[in-house]
């Protein structure tokens, strides 16, 4: 059975069996002489670092009680690691052209473990470097094998004919089958030489030059077509380092743009400054400062499916600085690669971010895999971030919800003070959400919604059931805004929502009335206590803690209600991120006493609602799911959005009007 392909773009790494070395770009006439390593897609393998060898040896000793297997397959060999899907962090481990096993982090025991593939199990059994048990019948997962203790945590399972059929782990009075091998692929036969980094670099010199020349040619051609100021977005990571070096080769000295989110590890900040100094480059910083730490008390912890932090700590600071420095345009060179994510695999070679359209962005390493990158870095002795040497796979915000628990353990080890600061925040929310200690320990906070991955981990905990409604409601009651829907009643084609506190006061009522153009509605006031919103389709009554919507039949009624709720939450919970002021095309919004206030010149374009993290994240992802009883309600087809073409035009207009003549 052929595995279903998920990635729109994958990469290949070849292996020369004679020299026992990976090949990044074989000559046409050599292709048939090499093996293609059978990697899980997209196949973005990287070289092993000293920390990886150390983990690998420890994990093998942990499983088998000896390092014989490590010495046989990995010691003094050039190894590759290919990241594969797992509930935390897992790599396929490759040497001599074979995937021998998977090195993975077990979040429950907090140790690194190693699991053999069929190739690894076959080799290990044939060469007598691991223990084995024999089974009399067809193996199945969970099958108990009565056997004396072999003194090892993991054993290879063989049948009566001596064929390797699976793996088993130690259990009471024997072993339990944990893996059954269905596909039994033959081993790649190589010369079994023990190659090192220097040999791999020398062997791949020609291939590296081809990659380099292609990228340099691309950059020069693009700049000839768009002779704009050159800016390299430098993050302190390997991708942007390679992109920078290629830019220096192709176009000369660019300006470095670094976005300091206030959540970077010290080594990353130091690397940015070191690189700027080494190459004599002007460094421009966008700074979020303590924006995240103030906002987290309003939004709650960010999640893989709730990335409010990216808006306030990345997008807004970058947009603000780039509009001030390069409002007339710039060529923005970034270190983006197709094999980092499925979205990036679909990215065009040249693009404009819809919120920063004045920057023409491109990546000269879109088609580079990690092996090519690292060989390039090592060949040219580029000053890469030392965090890679100690086991980090990705760099950026140290508590990013997209990170793994394995990476968090490294943060805690290297920067205990930083991690302690984040733990203080998590502990506050854990108590308020009434979650067990494992909510932090197992990283359940990394998902807002009751996602499949979250359920998978939670199933391992006795007595813990994910109650997303209770968690959402607690987020709203315990945050700085303290405005939550408590009761929702739908009857006779109308909807009534009762909130935890008064929806409008004297100050916010005045501000609310200024949103009439955005709502495309008449806003009427009765007796100073009742505010009525009349749109083309709907009447919405606001009285004390109550919101009444009538009629409540069509999607237009629903979206009218959503707009009103978004405005109410903006008035109550503005975090002064400045996104609405920054992107309002007519400069019609001002912040008065922590309140966004549309004034004269407001066209009603609704862009301020789309760029507001309170409206687009807190309301769409937390408030509306409670009202609509659906954690995925933000995906609804009726959701109102400003057309992309119009959005681009008005944002460009706002930039042009802000540019001095």
C-alpha positions as CSV (number, residue, x, y, z in Angstrom):
1,X,0.0,0.0,0.0
2,X,1.4,3.4,-1.1
3,X,1.3,6.0,1.8
4,X,-1.0,8.9,1.1
5,X,0.9,12.0,0.1
6,X,0.2,15.0,2.2
7,X,2.9,17.5,1.4
8,X,2.5,19.3,-2.0
9,X,6.3,19.5,-2.3
10,X,8.9,17.0,-1.0
11,X,12.7,16.8,-1.2
12,X,15.1,13.9,-2.0
13,X,18.4,13.0,-0.4
14,X,20.6,10.4,-2.2
15,X,23.2,8.1,-0.7
16,X,26.4,6.9,-2.4
17,X,26.8,3.3,-1.4
18,X,30.5,3.2,-2.3
19,X,31.6,6.2,-0.2
20,X,28.8,5.7,2.3
21,X,27.9,9.4,2.1
22,X,24.7,11.5,1.6
23,X,24.5,13.3,-1.7
24,X,22.5,16.6,-2.1
25,X,22.6,17.0,-5.9
26,X,24.0,14.1,-8.0
27,X,25.0,14.5,-11.6
28,X,22.4,13.2,-14.1
29,X,24.6,10.3,-15.1
30,X,25.1,9.3,-11.4
31,X,21.5,9.1,-10.3
32,X,21.0,5.5,-11.0
33,X,24.2,4.6,-9.0
34,X,22.8,6.1,-5.8
35,X,20.0,5.1,-3.4
36,X,17.2,7.6,-2.6
37,X,16.8,7.4,1.2
38,X,13.3,6.3,2.2
39,X,12.3,9.2,4.4
40,X,8.9,10.3,5.8
41,X,7.8,13.3,3.8
42,X,8.8,16.0,3.2
43,X,12.2,14.4,3.8
44,X,13.8,17.5,5.3
45,X,16.6,15.7,7.1
46,X,19.5,17.5,8.9
47,X,22.9,16.4,10.1
48,X,23.3,15.2,13.6
49,X,24.9,17.5,16.2
50,X,26.9,16.4,19.2
51,X,23.8,16.7,21.4
52,X,22.0,14.3,19.1
53,X,24.7,11.7,19.3
54,X,24.6,12.0,23.1
55,X,20.8,11.6,23.2
56,X,21.0,8.7,20.8
57,X,23.6,6.8,22.8
58,X,21.7,7.4,26.1
59,X,18.4,6.3,24.6
60,X,19.8,3.1,23.2
61,X,21.4,2.3,26.6
62,X,18.0,3.0,28.2
63,X,16.2,0.6,25.8
64,X,18.7,-2.2,25.5
65,X,20.9,-1.9,28.6
66,X,24.1,-1.6,26.4
67,X,25.5,0.8,23.8
68,X,26.5,-2.1,21.4
69,X,23.9,-1.0,18.8
70,X,25.0,2.6,19.0
71,X,28.7,1.6,18.4
72,X,27.7,-0.6,15.5
73,X,25.4,1.9,13.6
74,X,26.1,5.4,14.7
75,X,29.5,5.9,16.5
76,X,31.9,7.9,14.3
77,X,29.4,7.9,11.5
78,X,27.7,10.8,9.7
79,X,24.1,10.6,10.7
80,X,21.0,12.4,9.5
81,X,17.8,13.1,11.5
82,X,14.5,13.6,9.7
83,X,11.6,15.0,11.8
84,X,8.4,13.0,11.6
85,X,4.9,13.4,13.1
86,X,4.7,12.5,16.8
87,X,2.8,13.8,19.8
88,X,6.0,15.5,20.8
89,X,9.3,15.3,19.0
90,X,10.6,12.4,16.9
91,X,13.3,11.9,14.3
92,X,14.1,9.1,11.9
93,X,17.8,8.4,12.4
94,X,19.8,7.5,9.3
95,X,23.3,6.3,8.7
96,X,24.7,4.2,5.8
97,X,21.6,5.0,3.7
98,X,19.2,3.2,6.1
99,X,16.6,4.5,8.5
100,X,17.6,2.4,11.6
101,X,15.1,3.7,14.0
102,X,13.3,6.7,15.6
103,X,14.7,8.9,18.4
104,X,11.8,10.4,20.3
105,X,10.9,12.3,23.4
106,X,8.5,10.6,25.8
107,X,6.6,13.4,27.6
108,X,5.2,11.1,30.2
109,X,8.5,9.7,31.4
110,X,10.5,12.8,30.3
111,X,13.2,10.7,28.7
112,X,14.5,10.3,25.2
113,X,13.8,6.9,23.8
114,X,14.7,4.9,20.6
115,X,12.5,2.6,18.6
116,X,13.9,0.3,15.9
117,X,12.5,0.2,12.4
118,X,12.3,-3.1,10.5
119,X,15.7,-2.4,9.0
120,X,17.2,-1.6,12.4
121,X,15.6,-4.7,14.1
122,X,16.7,-7.0,11.2
123,X,20.3,-5.7,11.4
124,X,20.4,-5.8,15.2
125,X,19.0,-9.3,15.4
126,X,21.2,-10.7,12.6
127,X,24.3,-9.3,14.3
128,X,23.3,-10.3,17.8
129,X,23.5,-6.8,19.4
130,X,20.0,-6.8,21.0
131,X,17.9,-9.3,22.9
132,X,15.0,-11.2,21.2
133,X,12.0,-13.3,22.0
134,X,10.3,-15.9,19.9
135,X,6.5,-16.0,19.3
136,X,4.5,-19.0,18.2
137,X,1.7,-17.3,16.4
138,X,1.0,-14.3,14.2
139,X,2.0,-11.2,16.1
140,X,-0.6,-8.5,17.0
141,X,-0.2,-5.3,18.9
142,X,-0.8,-5.7,22.6
143,X,-0.1,-9.5,22.5
144,X,1.5,-10.7,25.8
145,X,4.6,-12.9,25.4
146,X,5.3,-15.0,28.5
147,X,9.1,-14.9,28.8
148,X,11.9,-14.7,31.3
149,X,13.3,-11.2,31.8
150,X,16.0,-10.5,29.2
151,X,17.2,-7.5,31.3
152,X,16.3,-5.1,28.6
153,X,13.3,-2.7,28.1
154,X,12.9,-3.4,24.4
155,X,13.3,-6.7,22.5
156,X,13.0,-7.8,18.9
157,X,10.2,-10.3,18.2
158,X,10.9,-13.2,15.8
159,X,8.7,-16.0,14.6
160,X,9.5,-19.8,14.5
161,X,11.3,-19.3,11.1
162,X,13.6,-16.7,12.7
163,X,12.0,-13.9,10.7
164,X,11.9,-10.5,12.4
165,X,8.2,-9.6,12.9
166,X,8.0,-6.9,15.5
167,X,9.1,-5.2,18.7
168,X,8.0,-5.8,22.3
169,X,8.5,-3.9,25.6
170,X,9.0,-5.2,29.1
171,X,5.8,-5.9,31.1
172,X,4.7,-8.0,34.1
173,X,5.9,-11.6,33.6
174,X,7.1,-11.1,30.0
175,X,6.8,-8.6,27.2
176,X,4.0,-6.8,25.3
177,X,4.1,-6.5,21.5
178,X,4.2,-2.7,20.7
179,X,5.0,-2.8,17.0
180,X,4.2,-5.2,14.3
181,X,6.2,-4.9,11.0
182,X,3.9,-5.0,8.0
183,X,6.2,-3.7,5.3
184,X,9.6,-5.4,5.4
185,X,11.9,-3.4,3.2
186,X,15.3,-4.7,2.3
187,X,18.4,-3.0,3.7
188,X,20.5,-0.6,1.7
189,X,23.9,-2.3,1.1
190,X,26.8,0.1,1.5
191,X,30.6,-0.1,1.9
192,X,30.1,0.5,5.6
193,X,32.8,3.2,5.7
194,X,32.9,5.5,8.6
195,X,32.7,8.9,6.9
196,X,33.0,12.2,8.7
197,X,31.8,15.8,8.1
198,X,34.9,16.9,6.2
199,X,34.4,14.0,3.7
200,X,30.7,14.8,3.3
201,X,31.5,18.5,2.7
202,X,34.2,17.7,0.1
203,X,32.0,15.2,-1.7
204,X,29.1,17.7,-2.0
205,X,31.2,20.8,-3.0
206,X,29.9,20.8,-6.6
207,X,26.2,20.4,-5.4
208,X,26.6,23.2,-2.9
209,X,27.9,25.5,-5.6
210,X,25.0,24.7,-7.9
211,X,22.5,25.6,-5.1
212,X,24.4,28.8,-4.3
213,X,24.8,29.9,-7.9
214,X,21.1,29.3,-8.6
215,X,20.0,31.4,-5.6
216,X,22.5,34.2,-6.3
217,X,21.3,34.4,-10.0
218,X,17.7,34.5,-8.8
219,X,18.3,37.4,-6.4
220,X,20.2,39.5,-9.0
221,X,17.6,39.0,-11.6
222,X,14.8,39.9,-9.2
223,X,16.7,43.1,-8.0
224,X,17.3,44.1,-11.6
225,X,13.5,43.9,-12.1
226,X,12.7,45.6,-8.8
227,X,15.6,48.0,-7.9
228,X,14.4,48.7,-4.4
229,X,16.3,49.1,-1.1
230,X,17.4,45.6,0.2
231,X,16.3,44.4,3.6
232,X,17.0,41.0,5.1
233,X,14.6,39.9,7.8
234,X,17.1,38.3,10.2
235,X,15.7,36.2,13.1
236,X,18.9,34.7,14.5
237,X,18.1,31.3,12.9
238,X,19.8,29.2,10.3
239,X,17.4,29.9,7.5
240,X,17.8,33.7,7.6
241,X,21.5,33.3,8.1
242,X,21.9,31.5,4.8
243,X,19.5,34.0,3.1
244,X,21.7,36.8,4.4
245,X,24.9,35.2,3.1
246,X,23.4,34.7,-0.3
247,X,22.2,38.3,-0.4
248,X,25.8,39.5,0.5
249,X,27.1,37.4,-2.4
250,X,24.5,38.6,-4.9
251,X,23.6,42.2,-4.0
252,X,26.1,43.6,-1.5
253,X,25.3,44.9,1.9
254,X,21.6,44.9,2.9
255,X,19.9,46.4,6.0
256,X,19.2,43.8,8.7
257,X,15.7,43.9,10.1
258,X,15.2,42.0,13.4
259,X,11.9,41.7,15.2
260,X,12.5,41.5,19.0
261,X,9.3,40.0,20.3
262,X,10.4,40.3,23.9
263,X,10.3,36.5,24.0
264,X,13.7,35.7,22.5
265,X,16.4,33.7,24.2
266,X,19.5,35.7,25.1
267,X,21.7,33.6,22.6
268,X,19.4,34.7,19.8
269,X,19.7,38.4,20.6
270,X,23.4,38.0,20.9
271,X,23.7,36.2,17.6
272,X,21.8,39.0,15.8
273,X,24.2,41.6,17.2
274,X,27.2,39.5,16.4
275,X,26.1,38.9,12.7
276,X,25.4,42.6,12.2
277,X,28.9,43.5,13.6
278,X,30.7,40.7,11.7
279,X,29.3,41.8,8.3
280,X,29.3,45.6,9.1
281,X,25.5,45.9,8.5
282,X,23.1,48.5,9.7
283,X,20.6,46.8,12.2
284,X,17.0,48.0,12.4
285,X,15.0,46.6,15.3
286,X,11.2,46.2,15.6
287,X,10.4,45.8,19.2
288,X,7.3,44.5,20.9
289,X,8.9,45.1,24.4
290,X,6.5,43.9,27.1
291,X,3.4,43.8,24.9
292,X,2.9,40.1,25.2
293,X,3.3,40.1,29.0
294,X,0.6,42.7,29.4
295,X,-1.8,41.1,26.9
296,X,-1.6,37.6,28.2
297,X,-3.8,38.6,31.1
298,X,-6.6,39.5,28.7
299,X,-6.2,36.7,26.1
300,X,-5.0,33.8,28.2
301,X,-2.2,31.5,27.0
302,X,-1.7,31.5,23.2
303,X,-2.3,28.2,21.4
304,X,-1.4,26.5,18.1
305,X,-5.0,27.3,17.2
306,X,-5.1,30.7,19.0
307,X,-2.1,32.7,17.9
308,X,-3.0,36.2,19.1
309,X,0.6,36.6,20.1
310,X,1.8,36.7,16.5
311,X,-0.3,39.7,15.8
312,X,0.8,41.9,18.6
313,X,4.4,40.7,19.1
314,X,5.4,40.2,15.4
315,X,3.0,41.7,12.8
316,X,2.3,45.1,14.4
317,X,5.9,46.0,15.3
318,X,7.3,44.9,11.9
319,X,4.6,46.8,10.1
320,X,5.1,49.9,12.2
321,X,8.9,50.0,11.7
322,X,8.9,49.0,8.0
323,X,6.3,51.6,7.1
324,X,8.4,54.3,8.8
325,X,11.6,53.2,7.2
326,X,10.6,51.9,3.8
327,X,7.2,53.3,3.0
328,X,8.1,53.6,-0.6
329,X,8.9,50.0,-0.8
330,X,11.8,47.6,-0.3
331,X,12.9,44.1,-1.4
332,X,12.5,42.0,1.7
333,X,14.6,38.8,1.7
334,X,13.6,36.1,4.1
335,X,14.7,32.7,5.1
336,X,11.6,30.7,4.2
337,X,11.7,27.1,3.0
338,X,9.1,24.9,1.3
339,X,9.8,22.0,3.7
340,X,9.0,23.9,6.9
341,X,5.2,23.7,6.7
342,X,2.5,22.8,4.2
343,X,1.5,26.5,3.9
344,X,5.1,27.4,3.0
345,X,5.3,24.6,0.5
346,X,2.5,26.3,-1.3
347,X,4.0,29.7,-1.2
348,X,5.0,31.5,-4.5
349,X,8.6,32.5,-5.0
350,X,7.7,36.2,-4.7
351,X,4.8,37.6,-2.6
352,X,3.4,40.5,-0.7
353,X,2.0,40.1,2.8
354,X,-1.5,41.5,2.8
355,X,-0.8,43.7,5.9
356,X,2.7,44.8,4.8
357,X,2.2,45.2,1.0
358,X,4.9,47.8,0.6
359,X,7.5,45.1,1.1
360,X,8.1,42.8,-1.8
361,X,9.2,39.5,-0.2
362,X,11.1,36.6,-1.5
363,X,13.2,33.6,-0.3
364,X,16.3,32.5,-2.1
365,X,16.3,29.2,-0.2
366,X,12.7,28.1,-0.9
367,X,13.9,24.8,-2.4
368,X,16.7,24.1,0.0
369,X,16.4,21.3,2.4
370,X,18.2,21.3,5.8
371,X,21.1,19.1,4.7
372,X,21.9,21.6,2.0
373,X,21.6,24.5,4.4
374,X,23.8,23.0,7.1
375,X,26.5,21.9,4.7
376,X,26.5,25.5,3.3
377,X,26.7,27.0,6.8
378,X,29.6,24.7,7.8
379,X,31.4,25.1,4.5
380,X,31.4,28.9,4.7
381,X,31.8,28.9,8.5
382,X,28.8,31.1,9.0
383,X,28.2,32.3,12.6
384,X,25.2,30.2,13.4
385,X,23.2,30.4,16.7
386,X,24.8,28.1,19.3
387,X,21.3,27.0,20.5
388,X,21.4,24.5,17.6
389,X,24.4,22.8,19.1
390,X,22.5,22.0,22.3
391,X,19.5,20.4,20.6
392,X,17.1,23.1,19.4
393,X,15.2,22.3,16.2
394,X,13.6,25.7,15.8
395,X,14.3,29.1,17.3
396,X,12.0,32.0,18.1
397,X,9.7,32.8,21.0
398,X,10.9,30.5,23.8
399,X,7.4,29.6,24.9
400,X,5.8,29.4,21.5
401,X,2.8,26.9,21.6
402,X,4.1,25.4,18.4
403,X,7.2,24.1,20.3
404,X,7.5,20.7,21.7
405,X,7.9,19.6,25.4
406,X,11.4,18.4,24.4
407,X,12.3,22.0,23.4
408,X,10.7,23.4,26.6
409,X,12.8,21.1,28.7
410,X,15.9,22.6,27.0
411,X,14.7,26.2,27.6
412,X,14.2,25.3,31.3
413,X,17.7,23.8,31.4
414,X,19.4,26.7,29.7
415,X,17.3,29.7,30.8
416,X,15.6,28.7,34.1
417,X,14.7,32.3,34.9
418,X,12.9,32.8,31.6
419,X,11.0,29.5,32.0
420,X,10.1,30.4,35.6
421,X,8.5,33.6,34.4
422,X,6.3,31.7,31.9
423,X,5.5,29.0,34.5
424,X,4.1,31.8,36.8
425,X,1.7,32.8,34.0
426,X,0.7,29.2,33.3
427,X,0.1,28.4,36.9
428,X,-2.2,31.4,37.3
429,X,-4.3,30.2,34.3
430,X,-4.2,26.6,35.4
431,X,-5.8,27.4,38.7
432,X,-8.4,29.7,37.1
433,X,-9.3,27.1,34.5
434,X,-9.4,24.4,37.2
435,X,-7.0,22.1,35.3
436,X,-4.7,19.5,36.7
437,X,-0.9,19.9,37.0
438,X,-0.5,17.9,33.8
439,X,-2.1,20.8,31.9
440,X,1.3,22.4,32.3
441,X,3.5,19.4,32.4
442,X,2.1,17.8,29.3
443,X,1.6,21.1,27.5
444,X,-2.2,20.9,27.2
445,X,-2.2,24.7,27.3
446,X,-0.8,24.7,23.8
447,X,-4.3,24.1,22.3
448,X,-7.3,26.3,22.9
449,X,-9.9,24.1,21.2
450,X,-10.6,20.5,22.1
451,X,-8.2,19.4,19.3
452,X,-7.5,15.8,18.4
453,X,-3.9,16.1,19.6
454,X,-5.1,17.6,22.9
455,X,-7.5,14.7,23.5
456,X,-4.9,12.2,22.6
457,X,-2.7,13.4,25.5
458,X,-5.6,14.0,27.9
459,X,-6.7,10.3,27.5
460,X,-3.5,9.3,29.3
461,X,-4.7,11.1,32.4
462,X,-7.1,9.4,34.8
463,X,-10.1,11.5,35.8
464,X,-9.4,14.5,33.5
465,X,-12.0,15.3,30.9
466,X,-11.6,18.3,28.6
467,X,-14.5,20.6,29.2
468,X,-13.9,23.3,26.6
469,X,-17.0,25.4,27.6
470,X,-15.9,25.6,31.2
471,X,-12.3,26.5,30.1
472,X,-13.5,29.2,27.7
473,X,-15.9,30.7,30.2
474,X,-13.2,30.8,32.8
475,X,-10.8,32.5,30.4
476,X,-13.3,35.3,29.9
477,X,-14.3,35.6,33.6
478,X,-10.8,35.5,35.0
479,X,-9.1,37.8,32.4
480,X,-8.7,41.5,32.7
481,X,-11.9,42.2,30.7
482,X,-14.2,40.0,32.8
483,X,-16.9,40.0,30.3
484,X,-18.4,36.6,29.4
485,X,-21.7,35.2,28.0
486,X,-23.4,33.4,30.9
487,X,-26.7,32.5,29.4
488,X,-27.9,32.1,25.8
489,X,-31.6,31.7,25.0
490,X,-33.0,31.2,21.5
491,X,-36.8,31.4,21.1
492,X,-39.4,32.7,18.6
493,X,-36.8,33.7,16.0
494,X,-34.9,35.8,18.5
495,X,-31.7,35.4,20.6
496,X,-31.1,36.7,24.1
497,X,-27.6,36.7,25.6
498,X,-26.9,37.6,29.2
499,X,-23.4,38.7,30.1
500,X,-21.5,38.9,33.3
501,X,-21.5,42.7,33.5
502,X,-23.0,45.8,32.1
503,X,-22.3,46.1,28.4
504,X,-22.2,49.9,28.1
505,X,-21.4,52.7,30.5
506,X,-21.4,56.5,30.0
507,X,-18.0,56.5,28.3
508,X,-18.3,53.4,26.2
509,X,-21.8,54.3,25.1
510,X,-20.5,57.4,23.5
511,X,-17.7,55.5,21.8
512,X,-20.1,52.8,20.7
513,X,-22.3,55.3,18.8
514,X,-19.3,56.3,16.7
515,X,-19.3,52.8,15.1
516,X,-22.5,53.4,13.2
517,X,-20.8,53.5,9.8
518,X,-18.9,50.3,10.5
519,X,-22.1,48.6,11.5
520,X,-24.0,50.2,8.6
521,X,-26.7,50.9,11.1
522,X,-28.7,53.5,13.0
523,X,-27.8,53.6,16.7
524,X,-30.6,54.9,18.8
525,X,-30.7,55.6,22.6
526,X,-33.8,55.3,24.8
527,X,-33.9,56.8,28.3
528,X,-30.2,56.6,28.7
529,X,-30.2,53.0,29.6
530,X,-31.2,51.2,26.3
531,X,-29.2,51.4,23.1
532,X,-30.8,50.0,19.9
533,X,-28.9,49.1,16.8
534,X,-30.9,48.9,13.6
535,X,-29.2,47.4,10.5
536,X,-30.8,46.5,7.2
537,X,-31.6,43.1,8.5
538,X,-31.6,43.1,12.3
539,X,-32.5,45.0,15.4
540,X,-30.1,44.6,18.4
541,X,-31.1,45.9,21.8
542,X,-28.4,46.5,24.4
543,X,-29.7,46.9,28.0
544,X,-27.6,46.5,31.1
545,X,-26.1,43.0,30.8
546,X,-28.4,41.8,28.1
547,X,-28.1,41.6,24.3
548,X,-31.3,40.9,22.4
549,X,-31.2,40.1,18.7
550,X,-34.3,40.0,16.5
551,X,-35.0,38.5,14.2
552,X,-32.4,35.7,14.5
553,X,-33.0,33.6,11.4
554,X,-30.4,34.3,8.7
555,X,-26.7,34.5,8.5
556,X,-27.0,38.3,8.1
557,X,-28.6,38.4,11.5
558,X,-25.8,36.4,13.0
559,X,-23.1,38.5,11.4
560,X,-24.8,41.7,12.6
561,X,-24.7,40.3,16.1
562,X,-21.1,39.3,15.7
563,X,-20.1,42.9,14.7
564,X,-21.8,44.4,17.7
565,X,-20.2,41.9,20.1
566,X,-16.7,42.6,18.5
567,X,-17.2,46.3,19.1
568,X,-18.4,45.8,22.7
569,X,-15.3,43.7,23.5
570,X,-13.0,46.2,21.9
571,X,-14.5,48.9,24.0
572,X,-14.1,46.9,27.2
573,X,-10.8,45.1,26.5
574,X,-8.6,47.3,24.2
575,X,-4.9,46.4,25.0
576,X,-3.7,49.4,23.1
577,X,-1.7,47.3,20.6
578,X,-2.3,50.1,18.0
579,X,-3.3,47.8,15.1
580,X,-6.5,49.7,14.3
581,X,-4.6,53.1,14.3
582,X,-1.8,51.7,12.2
583,X,-3.9,50.2,9.5
584,X,-6.9,52.5,9.4
585,X,-6.6,53.8,5.8
586,X,-8.2,57.2,6.6
587,X,-6.5,57.8,10.0
588,X,-9.9,58.0,11.5
589,X,-9.3,56.1,14.7
590,X,-7.8,57.4,17.9
591,X,-7.4,55.8,21.3
592,X,-9.2,57.8,24.0
593,X,-8.9,56.5,27.6
594,X,-8.0,53.0,26.4
595,X,-10.9,53.0,24.0
596,X,-10.7,52.8,20.1
597,X,-12.8,55.7,18.8
598,X,-13.7,56.0,15.1
599,X,-14.0,59.7,14.3
600,X,-14.5,62.0,11.3
601,X,-13.3,60.4,8.1
602,X,-14.4,56.8,9.0
603,X,-15.5,55.1,5.8
604,X,-17.0,52.0,7.5
605,X,-14.5,49.7,5.7
606,X,-14.3,47.4,8.7
607,X,-10.6,46.9,8.5
608,X,-10.2,47.9,12.1
609,X,-12.3,44.9,13.1
610,X,-10.2,42.5,11.1
611,X,-6.9,43.7,12.4
612,X,-8.0,44.0,16.1
613,X,-6.7,40.9,18.0
614,X,-9.5,41.3,20.5
615,X,-12.2,41.1,17.8
616,X,-10.5,38.5,15.6
617,X,-9.0,36.3,18.2
618,X,-10.7,36.6,21.6
619,X,-14.2,37.1,20.2
620,X,-14.0,34.8,17.3
621,X,-12.1,32.0,19.1
622,X,-13.5,32.2,22.6
623,X,-16.7,34.3,22.9
624,X,-18.6,33.2,19.9
625,X,-18.0,29.4,20.4
626,X,-19.8,29.8,23.8
627,X,-22.7,31.6,22.2
628,X,-23.0,29.3,19.2
629,X,-22.0,26.1,21.1
630,X,-19.3,25.3,18.6
631,X,-15.5,25.6,19.2
632,X,-15.0,25.7,15.4
633,X,-17.5,28.5,14.7
634,X,-14.8,30.9,13.6
635,X,-14.5,28.7,10.4
636,X,-18.2,29.5,9.4
637,X,-18.7,30.4,5.7
638,X,-20.8,33.4,6.5
639,X,-18.0,35.2,8.4
640,X,-17.7,38.8,7.1
641,X,-14.3,39.7,5.7
642,X,-13.0,42.7,3.9
643,X,-12.2,41.7,0.3
644,X,-8.5,41.2,-0.2
645,X,-8.3,43.4,-3.2
646,X,-10.0,46.3,-1.4
647,X,-7.9,45.7,1.8
648,X,-4.7,45.9,-0.2
649,X,-5.7,49.1,-2.0
650,X,-6.7,51.0,1.2
651,X,-3.6,49.9,3.1
652,X,-1.4,51.1,0.2
653,X,-3.3,54.3,0.2
654,X,-2.7,54.8,4.0
655,X,1.0,54.2,3.5
656,X,1.2,56.6,0.6
657,X,-0.6,59.3,2.5
658,X,1.8,58.9,5.4
659,X,4.9,59.3,3.2
660,X,6.4,62.8,3.1
661,X,6.4,64.2,-0.4
